[in-house]
Amino acid sequence: MPVNLQHAEILSRAHHFAKEFADARYELGEAQNFIRGLCDVFGFSHKRLVSFEQRVKKFGGGRGRIDGFYPGRLLIASVEPHQPQLI
């Protein structure tokens, strides 16, 4: 269940989160930690609300995965730098 956080607390958490992941480069190794940290910024539990490694059908018929999915709220699909993908 989301927690009601004050704007200043969200900004403080976001600043810490941005500093923590500023040098992250390895998408496969950091994706779940990134999502856990992002959930913490906004005060909701990744354990209860986010599905990791969700399989999806891409536009054009291919298969892929999204790193994190919170139905109706959040979809995260991270990629290596300079590797845009369409999911």
C-alpha contacts under 8 A as a table, 3 or more apart, distances in Angstrom:
res1	aa1	res2	aa2	distance
1	M	44	F	6.01
1	M	45	S	6.85
1	M	48	R	7.98
1	M	49	L	7.94
2	P	42	F	7.61
2	P	43	G	5.71
2	P	44	F	4.46
2	P	45	S	7.31
3	V	42	F	7.61
3	V	43	G	5.12
3	V	44	F	6.24
4	N	43	G	7.44
5	L	9	E	6.25
5	L	10	I	6.51
5	L	42	F	7.35
5	L	43	G	7.01
6	Q	9	E	5.28
6	Q	10	I	6.48
7	H	10	I	5.19
7	H	11	L	6.26
8	A	11	L	5.09
8	A	12	S	6.16
9	E	12	S	5.04
9	E	13	R	6.13
10	I	13	R	5.12
10	I	14	A	5.96
10	I	41	V	5.83
10	I	42	F	6.20
11	L	14	A	4.98
11	L	15	H	6.08
12	S	15	H	5.19
12	S	16	H	6.38
13	R	16	H	5.17
13	R	17	F	6.05
13	R	40	D	7.65
13	R	41	V	5.02
14	A	17	F	4.93
14	A	18	A	6.03
14	A	38	L	7.89
14	A	41	V	5.57
15	H	18	A	5.20
15	H	19	K	6.30
16	H	19	K	5.22
16	H	20	E	6.14
17	F	20	E	5.08
17	F	21	F	6.31
17	F	37	G	6.40
17	F	38	L	7.15
17	F	41	V	7.21
18	A	21	F	5.39
18	A	22	A	5.72
19	K	22	A	5.19
20	E	23	D	7.61
21	F	24	A	5.14
21	F	34	F	7.29
24	A	27	E	7.74
24	A	30	E	6.95
25	R	30	E	7.81
25	R	80	E	7.17
25	R	81	P	7.59
26	Y	29	G	5.42
26	Y	30	E	6.04
26	Y	80	E	7.05
27	E	30	E	5.29
27	E	31	A	5.56
27	E	78	S	6.63
27	E	79	V	6.10
27	E	80	E	5.68
28	L	31	A	5.75
29	G	32	Q	7.72
30	E	33	N	5.34
30	E	34	F	5.91
31	A	34	F	5.13
31	A	35	I	6.29
31	A	67	D	6.54
31	A	78	S	6.86
32	Q	35	I	5.08
32	Q	36	R	6.13
32	Q	52	F	7.32
32	Q	67	D	7.16
32	Q	68	G	7.68
33	N	36	R	5.07
33	N	37	G	6.14
34	F	37	G	5.14
34	F	38	L	6.12
35	I	38	L	4.96
35	I	39	C	6.12
35	I	46	H	7.70
35	I	68	G	6.84
35	I	76	I	7.85
36	R	39	C	5.21
36	R	40	D	6.32
36	R	46	H	5.90
37	G	40	D	5.04
37	G	41	V	6.41
38	L	41	V	5.14
38	L	42	F	6.93
39	C	42	F	5.50
39	C	43	G	6.09
39	C	44	F	5.39
39	C	45	S	6.48
39	C	46	H	6.08
40	D	43	G	4.79
40	D	44	F	6.03
40	D	45	S	7.20
44	F	49	L	7.71
45	S	48	R	5.55
45	S	49	L	6.12
45	S	50	V	7.74
46	H	49	L	5.29
46	H	50	V	4.93
46	H	51	S	7.95
47	K	50	V	6.35
49	L	70	Y	5.82
50	V	68	G	6.13
50	V	69	F	5.34
50	V	70	Y	4.71
51	S	54	Q	6.44
51	S	68	G	5.61
51	S	69	F	5.11
51	S	70	Y	6.48
52	F	66	I	7.53
52	F	67	D	5.47
52	F	68	G	4.64
52	F	69	F	6.53
53	E	65	R	5.86
53	E	66	I	5.59
53	E	67	D	4.74
53	E	68	G	6.23
54	Q	65	R	5.39
54	Q	66	I	5.28
54	Q	67	D	6.52
54	Q	68	G	6.79
54	Q	69	F	6.86
55	R	63	R	7.37
55	R	64	G	5.92
55	R	65	R	4.37
55	R	66	I	6.51
56	V	63	R	5.97
56	V	64	G	5.34
56	V	65	R	5.34
56	V	66	I	6.99
56	V	87	I	7.65
57	K	61	G	6.21
57	K	62	G	5.89
57	K	63	R	4.69
57	K	64	G	6.19
57	K	87	I	7.39
58	K	61	G	5.53
58	K	62	G	5.02
58	K	63	R	5.52
58	K	64	G	6.36
58	K	86	L	7.13
58	K	87	I	4.69
59	F	62	G	6.91
59	F	86	L	7.28
59	F	87	I	6.30
64	G	87	I	7.04
65	R	77	A	7.61
65	R	87	I	7.98
66	I	69	F	7.11
66	I	75	L	7.28
66	I	76	I	6.14
66	I	77	A	4.66
66	I	78	S	7.59
66	I	87	I	7.98
67	D	75	L	7.83
67	D	76	I	5.57
67	D	77	A	5.10
67	D	78	S	6.61
68	G	74	L	7.63
68	G	75	L	5.79
68	G	76	I	4.96
68	G	77	A	6.88
69	F	74	L	5.74
69	F	75	L	4.67
69	F	76	I	6.45
70	Y	73	R	5.51
70	Y	74	L	4.87
70	Y	75	L	6.39
71	P	74	L	6.53
71	P	75	L	7.79
79	V	83	Q	6.15
79	V	84	P	6.83
79	V	85	Q	7.35
80	E	83	Q	5.51
81	P	84	P	7.90
